[in-house]
Amino acid sequence: MDRKRLLFVDDEPMVLKGLQRSLRGMRREWDMVFMGSGREALDAMQRESFDVVISDMRMPEMDGAQLLEVVKADHPHVVRIILSGQLDREMTLKSVRLAHQLLSKPCEAAVLRDALARTFALNRILAHEGLKKVVAQIDALPSMPAMCMEVMEAVQGPEASIQKVADIIARDLGMAAKILQMVNSAFFGLCRRVTDIRDAVVLLGLDAIRSLVLSVNVFSAFNKANLSCLDFDGLWDHSLAAGGYARQVMRSAEQPPEAVNAAFMAGMLHDIGKLILAVNFGDAYRSVFDVSPEDTRPAWAREQALFGASHAEIGAYLMGLWGLETELLAAIAFHHDPARSRVGVFGPVAAVHLADRFEREMRPGSALVIGDDDYLQTIGVGGQVEAWRQACADLQGEAS
């Protein structure tokens, strides 16, 4: 196993010494370098390669934001983490565009170790170095223009409400992903991972949402004409339906509310990698869909052949960099091939696999979609699939 190389940057010598002491037990797995300024850190990165940079935000001469801006541009493969205890709202909103994850200082060694271990575990999901460089540079995902306008109007209006704003954000893939990244940062000191968008909006508050929309431009509208390689309306419709079906399957299986929420969000985000491919590889991505009738491979298999990974792994990798919980990542990464997840019990992985399958089957004129029935039998739910399909069909009928 390759040793990971970490670069810690903080202008306070005592903080660096504390990090060295608390992480001493990881020296057999990680090579750690400690620098007292951003300039020293950049010089070190010119001489040698690192996997992760963990930086304080407030430092003299070159602050953490300036440092990470250079790292993002010149070393795109490096994972960027803010470790700071002095961020006000403005600095937090600024850092969310530059850092993949935000951790608050003082940070318990176990919390830091867990965050880094989860980050390194993402190599199991996506091993392609070129794709990892592309994904690591992404700081926001495109949002539907109409949704951007709705959120702007909702947060600025005299009758702004948490529920209204949450309902809008929950219908947009890019907004939902970014809100979850921010609310699950350590700055909120939560003892649980948040997967419900309404909870996320409540925790952030309308003022922070307003700042995200108006000041930081985290929600970026896009011109569909410039990204014609992908049916964006179809993607949004499929994603929302898959989220609803995943939730319905979990409820039918009498799963706990936290797992139901996780499945809904994973179902909604399961195809988010398609946005990444469309935005970054538009012309090449078009060839995935412009194929002869003789090519009967599913689109995700053609993606894999062309790019070295499918939208499933690519989307899960970005969500992992942004700190989403492991259970969601597995459901996103393996929704086409759940057996590869190594998850041996029923949960969001199986629910999202089924939801994606059911939505495609219920389209007018669609043929039966082949799923991984062997996996479903292995985890003991093969006999319930038809009942869950009917529950989702009933849900669709109610919505029509």
C-alpha positions as CSV (number, residue, x, y, z in Angstrom):
1,M,0.0,0.0,0.0
2,D,1.3,3.4,-1.0
3,R,2.1,5.7,2.0
4,K,0.1,8.9,2.0
5,R,1.8,12.2,2.2
6,L,0.2,15.0,4.3
7,L,1.3,18.6,4.6
8,F,0.1,20.5,7.7
9,V,0.2,24.3,7.6
10,D,-0.2,26.6,10.6
11,D,1.6,29.7,11.8
12,E,1.3,28.6,15.5
13,P,4.2,26.4,16.5
14,M,2.3,25.0,19.4
15,V,-0.5,23.8,17.1
16,L,1.9,22.1,14.8
17,K,3.6,20.4,17.8
18,G,0.2,19.3,19.1
19,L,-0.7,17.8,15.7
20,Q,2.6,16.0,15.5
21,R,2.1,14.5,19.0
22,S,-1.6,13.5,18.4
23,L,-0.8,11.9,15.1
24,R,2.3,10.1,16.1
25,G,0.6,6.7,15.9
26,M,-0.1,7.2,12.2
27,R,3.6,7.5,11.2
28,R,3.7,3.9,9.9
29,E,0.9,4.8,7.4
30,W,1.4,8.5,6.6
31,D,4.4,10.7,5.9
32,M,3.7,14.0,7.6
33,V,5.3,17.4,6.9
34,F,4.6,20.4,9.1
35,M,5.1,24.0,7.8
36,G,4.7,27.4,9.5
37,S,3.5,29.5,6.6
38,G,1.8,29.3,3.2
39,R,5.0,30.3,1.4
40,E,6.9,27.5,3.0
41,A,4.2,25.0,2.1
42,L,4.2,26.0,-1.6
43,D,8.0,25.8,-1.7
44,A,7.7,22.2,-0.3
45,M,5.0,21.3,-2.8
46,Q,7.4,22.4,-5.6
47,R,10.0,20.0,-4.3
48,E,7.9,17.0,-3.5
49,S,4.4,15.5,-4.0
50,F,1.6,15.5,-1.4
51,D,-1.8,13.8,-1.3
52,V,-3.5,16.2,1.2
53,V,-2.9,19.8,2.5
54,I,-4.5,20.6,5.8
55,S,-4.2,24.4,6.5
56,D,-5.2,26.9,9.0
57,M,-7.3,29.8,7.6
58,R,-6.0,32.9,9.4
59,M,-2.3,33.3,8.8
60,P,0.0,36.3,8.2
61,E,1.3,37.2,4.7
62,M,-0.5,34.3,3.0
63,D,-3.8,33.1,4.6
64,G,-5.3,29.7,4.1
65,A,-7.6,30.9,1.3
66,Q,-4.7,32.2,-0.7
67,L,-2.7,29.1,-0.2
68,L,-5.5,26.7,-1.2
69,E,-6.3,28.9,-4.3
70,V,-2.8,28.2,-5.5
71,V,-2.9,24.6,-4.5
72,K,-6.2,24.1,-6.4
73,A,-4.7,25.7,-9.6
74,D,-1.2,24.2,-9.5
75,H,-1.7,20.9,-7.7
76,P,-5.2,19.8,-8.7
77,H,-4.8,16.3,-7.4
78,V,-4.2,17.3,-3.9
79,V,-7.1,17.1,-1.4
80,R,-7.7,20.5,0.4
81,I,-8.8,20.6,4.0
82,I,-9.3,23.7,6.3
83,L,-8.4,23.1,9.9
84,S,-9.2,26.4,11.7
85,G,-10.9,27.7,14.8
86,Q,-11.3,31.3,13.9
87,L,-13.7,31.4,10.9
88,D,-16.6,33.8,10.9
89,R,-19.5,33.3,8.5
90,E,-17.8,35.3,5.7
91,M,-14.6,33.2,5.9
92,T,-16.6,30.0,6.1
93,L,-18.5,30.8,3.0
94,K,-15.3,31.7,1.2
95,S,-13.6,28.6,2.3
96,V,-16.4,26.3,1.0
97,R,-15.3,27.2,-2.5
98,L,-11.7,26.3,-1.9
99,A,-11.6,23.4,0.6
100,H,-13.1,20.0,0.1
101,Q,-13.7,19.7,3.8
102,L,-13.8,22.1,6.8
103,L,-12.6,20.9,10.3
104,S,-12.7,23.1,13.4
105,K,-9.8,23.6,15.7
106,P,-9.1,22.3,18.3
107,C,-9.8,19.0,16.5
108,E,-9.7,15.7,18.3
109,A,-7.1,13.4,16.8
110,A,-9.7,10.7,16.2
111,V,-11.9,13.1,14.2
112,L,-9.0,14.1,12.1
113,R,-7.8,10.6,11.6
114,D,-11.3,9.4,10.6
115,A,-11.7,12.3,8.1
116,L,-8.4,11.5,6.5
117,A,-9.0,7.7,6.5
118,R,-12.4,8.3,4.7
119,T,-10.6,10.5,2.2
120,F,-8.0,7.9,1.5
121,A,-10.6,5.1,1.2
122,L,-12.0,6.9,-1.8
123,N,-9.2,5.4,-3.9
124,R,-11.3,2.2,-3.8
125,I,-14.1,4.0,-5.5
126,L,-12.1,5.9,-8.1
127,A,-8.5,5.0,-8.9
128,H,-8.0,6.8,-12.2
129,E,-5.5,9.6,-11.5
130,G,-6.5,11.9,-14.4
131,L,-10.2,11.8,-13.4
132,K,-9.3,12.4,-9.7
133,K,-7.4,15.6,-10.7
134,V,-10.5,16.8,-12.6
135,V,-12.9,16.0,-9.8
136,A,-10.7,17.5,-7.1
137,Q,-10.9,20.9,-8.8
138,I,-14.7,21.1,-8.8
139,D,-16.0,23.6,-6.2
140,A,-19.6,23.7,-7.4
141,L,-22.0,21.9,-9.6
142,P,-24.3,23.4,-12.2
143,S,-27.9,24.2,-11.0
144,M,-31.0,24.6,-13.1
145,P,-31.4,28.3,-13.9
146,A,-35.1,28.3,-12.9
147,M,-34.1,26.8,-9.5
148,C,-31.5,29.5,-8.9
149,M,-34.1,32.2,-9.5
150,E,-36.6,30.4,-7.2
151,V,-34.0,30.2,-4.4
152,M,-33.0,33.9,-4.9
153,E,-36.6,35.0,-4.7
154,A,-37.4,32.7,-1.8
155,V,-34.5,33.9,0.4
156,Q,-35.0,37.6,-0.4
157,G,-38.7,37.7,-0.1
158,P,-40.5,39.1,3.0
159,E,-42.2,35.7,3.6
160,A,-39.0,33.6,3.3
161,S,-39.5,30.3,5.0
162,I,-37.2,27.3,5.8
163,Q,-39.7,24.9,4.3
164,K,-40.0,26.7,1.0
165,V,-36.3,27.1,0.6
166,A,-35.7,23.5,1.5
167,D,-38.3,22.3,-1.0
168,I,-36.5,24.2,-3.8
169,I,-33.1,23.0,-2.9
170,A,-34.2,19.4,-2.6
171,R,-35.3,19.5,-6.3
172,D,-31.8,20.5,-7.6
173,L,-28.8,18.2,-7.6
174,G,-26.1,20.8,-7.5
175,M,-27.7,22.8,-4.7
176,A,-28.4,19.8,-2.6
177,A,-24.9,18.4,-2.8
178,K,-23.3,21.8,-1.9
179,I,-25.6,22.3,1.0
180,L,-24.8,18.9,2.4
181,Q,-21.1,19.5,2.1
182,M,-21.4,22.7,4.1
183,V,-23.7,21.6,6.8
184,N,-21.6,18.4,7.4
185,S,-18.4,20.4,8.0
186,A,-17.1,20.3,11.5
187,F,-17.8,24.0,12.0
188,F,-21.4,23.0,13.0
189,G,-20.1,20.6,15.7
190,L,-22.8,18.0,14.9
191,C,-22.6,14.6,16.4
192,R,-24.4,13.1,13.4
193,R,-24.2,13.3,9.6
194,V,-27.0,15.2,8.0
195,T,-28.7,13.8,5.0
196,D,-32.1,15.6,5.1
197,I,-32.2,18.8,3.2
198,R,-34.7,20.5,5.5
199,D,-32.5,19.7,8.5
200,A,-29.6,21.1,6.6
201,V,-31.4,24.4,5.8
202,V,-32.6,24.7,9.4
203,L,-29.0,24.2,10.7
204,L,-27.5,26.7,8.2
205,G,-30.2,29.3,8.6
206,L,-31.7,31.5,5.9
207,D,-29.0,34.2,6.3
208,A,-26.3,31.7,5.4
209,I,-28.3,30.4,2.5
210,R,-28.8,33.9,1.3
211,S,-25.1,34.5,1.5
212,L,-24.4,31.3,-0.5
213,V,-26.8,32.4,-3.2
214,L,-26.0,36.1,-3.5
215,S,-22.4,36.5,-2.4
216,V,-20.4,33.4,-2.9
217,N,-22.2,32.2,-6.1
218,V,-22.1,28.6,-5.0
219,F,-25.2,27.9,-7.0
220,S,-24.1,28.5,-10.6
221,A,-26.8,28.5,-13.3
222,F,-25.8,27.0,-16.6
223,N,-26.8,27.3,-20.3
224,K,-28.3,24.0,-21.4
225,A,-27.5,24.8,-25.0
226,N,-23.8,24.8,-24.2
227,L,-24.1,21.3,-22.7
228,S,-26.2,19.6,-25.2
229,C,-24.5,16.3,-24.7
230,L,-26.8,15.5,-21.8
231,D,-30.6,15.6,-21.4
232,F,-30.6,17.7,-18.2
233,D,-34.4,17.8,-17.8
234,G,-34.5,14.1,-18.1
235,L,-31.6,13.7,-15.6
236,W,-33.4,15.9,-13.0
237,D,-36.7,14.1,-13.5
238,H,-35.0,10.7,-13.2
239,S,-33.0,11.7,-10.1
240,L,-36.0,13.1,-8.2
241,A,-38.1,10.0,-9.0
242,A,-35.2,7.7,-8.0
243,G,-34.9,9.5,-4.7
244,G,-38.6,9.2,-4.0
245,Y,-38.6,5.5,-4.9
246,A,-35.6,4.8,-2.8
247,R,-37.4,6.4,0.1
248,Q,-40.5,4.4,-0.6
249,V,-38.6,1.1,-0.7
250,M,-36.9,1.9,2.6
251,R,-40.2,2.8,4.2
252,S,-41.8,-0.3,2.9
253,A,-39.0,-2.3,4.5
254,E,-39.6,-0.4,7.8
255,Q,-36.1,1.0,8.0
256,P,-35.3,3.7,10.5
257,P,-35.8,7.4,9.5
258,E,-32.1,8.1,9.3
259,A,-31.6,5.3,6.8
260,V,-34.7,6.4,4.9
261,N,-33.3,10.0,4.5
262,A,-29.9,8.6,3.5
263,A,-31.5,6.5,0.8
264,F,-33.6,9.4,-0.5
265,M,-30.5,11.7,-0.8
266,A,-28.4,8.9,-2.4
267,G,-31.2,8.2,-4.9
268,M,-31.4,11.9,-5.8
269,L,-27.6,12.2,-6.2
270,H,-26.9,8.8,-7.7
271,D,-26.4,10.2,-11.3
272,I,-24.6,13.4,-10.2
273,G,-21.4,12.1,-11.9
274,K,-23.2,12.7,-15.3
275,L,-23.1,16.5,-14.5
276,I,-19.3,16.2,-13.9
277,L,-18.8,14.4,-17.2
278,A,-21.0,16.8,-19.2
279,V,-19.4,19.9,-17.8
280,N,-15.8,18.7,-18.1
281,F,-15.8,16.3,-21.1
282,G,-18.7,17.6,-23.2
283,D,-17.6,16.7,-26.7
284,A,-16.2,13.3,-25.6
285,Y,-19.2,12.6,-23.5
286,R,-21.5,13.1,-26.4
287,S,-20.0,10.0,-28.0
288,V,-21.3,7.9,-25.1
289,F,-24.9,8.5,-26.5
290,D,-24.2,8.7,-30.2
291,V,-23.7,5.0,-30.8
292,S,-24.9,2.5,-33.4
293,P,-27.9,0.2,-32.7
294,E,-25.4,-2.7,-32.6
295,D,-23.8,-1.3,-29.4
296,T,-26.1,-2.7,-26.8
297,R,-23.9,-1.9,-23.8
298,P,-25.5,0.3,-21.1
299,A,-24.3,4.0,-21.2
300,W,-22.4,3.5,-17.9
301,A,-20.4,0.6,-19.5
302,R,-19.6,2.9,-22.5
303,E,-18.5,5.6,-20.0
304,Q,-16.2,3.1,-18.3
305,A,-14.6,2.1,-21.6
306,L,-14.1,5.7,-22.7
307,F,-13.1,7.4,-19.5
308,G,-11.8,4.6,-17.3
309,A,-14.7,5.0,-14.8
310,S,-18.5,5.5,-15.0
311,H,-20.6,8.4,-13.7
312,A,-21.3,6.4,-10.6
313,E,-17.7,6.2,-9.3
314,I,-17.0,9.8,-10.4
315,G,-20.0,11.2,-8.6
316,A,-19.3,9.2,-5.5
317,Y,-15.7,10.4,-5.4
318,L,-16.7,14.0,-5.4
319,M,-19.3,13.5,-2.8
320,G,-16.7,11.7,-0.7
321,L,-14.2,14.6,-1.1
322,W,-17.0,16.9,0.1
323,G,-17.4,14.8,3.3
324,L,-20.7,12.9,2.7
325,E,-21.1,9.7,4.7
326,T,-19.8,6.4,3.6
327,E,-23.3,4.8,3.3
328,L,-24.4,7.4,0.7
329,L,-21.1,7.0,-1.2
330,A,-21.6,3.3,-1.5
331,A,-25.2,3.7,-2.8
332,I,-24.0,6.2,-5.4
333,A,-20.9,4.4,-6.5
334,F,-22.5,0.9,-6.9
335,H,-26.1,1.6,-7.9
336,H,-25.5,-0.3,-11.2
337,D,-23.5,-3.1,-9.5
338,P,-24.4,-3.4,-5.8
339,A,-22.5,-6.6,-5.3
340,R,-19.2,-4.7,-5.7
341,S,-20.2,-2.6,-2.6
342,R,-19.5,-5.5,-0.3
343,V,-22.5,-4.4,1.7
344,G,-24.1,-7.7,2.9
345,V,-27.3,-6.3,4.4
346,F,-30.3,-4.5,3.0
347,G,-30.0,-0.7,3.1
348,P,-29.5,2.4,0.9
349,V,-27.2,0.5,-1.6
350,A,-30.0,-2.0,-2.5
351,A,-32.8,0.6,-2.3
352,V,-31.0,3.0,-4.7
353,H,-30.2,0.1,-7.1
354,L,-33.9,-0.8,-7.1
355,A,-35.1,2.7,-7.3
356,D,-33.0,3.4,-10.4
357,R,-34.3,0.2,-11.9
358,F,-37.9,0.8,-11.1
359,E,-37.9,4.4,-12.6
360,R,-36.5,3.1,-15.9
361,E,-39.0,0.3,-16.0
362,M,-42.0,2.6,-15.4
363,R,-41.2,4.9,-18.3
364,P,-43.7,4.5,-21.1
365,G,-42.6,2.0,-23.6
366,S,-39.6,0.7,-21.5
367,A,-38.6,-2.9,-21.4
368,L,-37.8,-4.8,-18.2
369,V,-34.5,-3.5,-16.8
370,I,-32.1,-6.2,-15.7
371,G,-30.9,-5.7,-12.1
372,D,-28.6,-7.7,-9.8
373,D,-31.1,-10.2,-8.6
374,D,-28.4,-12.5,-7.3
375,Y,-27.2,-9.7,-4.9
376,L,-30.8,-9.1,-3.7
377,Q,-31.2,-12.8,-3.1
378,T,-27.9,-12.9,-1.2
379,I,-28.9,-10.2,1.2
380,G,-32.3,-11.9,1.7
381,V,-34.8,-9.5,0.0
382,G,-35.3,-11.1,-3.4
383,G,-38.8,-12.1,-2.4
384,Q,-39.9,-8.6,-1.6
385,V,-38.9,-6.9,-4.9
386,E,-42.3,-7.2,-6.6
387,A,-44.1,-5.7,-3.6
388,W,-41.6,-2.8,-3.5
389,R,-42.1,-2.3,-7.3
390,Q,-45.8,-2.0,-6.7
391,A,-45.4,0.4,-3.9
392,C,-43.3,2.7,-6.2
393,A,-45.9,2.3,-9.0
394,D,-48.6,3.4,-6.5
395,L,-46.4,6.4,-5.5
396,Q,-46.0,7.3,-9.2
397,G,-49.8,7.0,-9.7
398,E,-50.4,9.4,-6.8
399,A,-48.0,11.9,-8.2
400,S,-49.6,11.8,-11.7
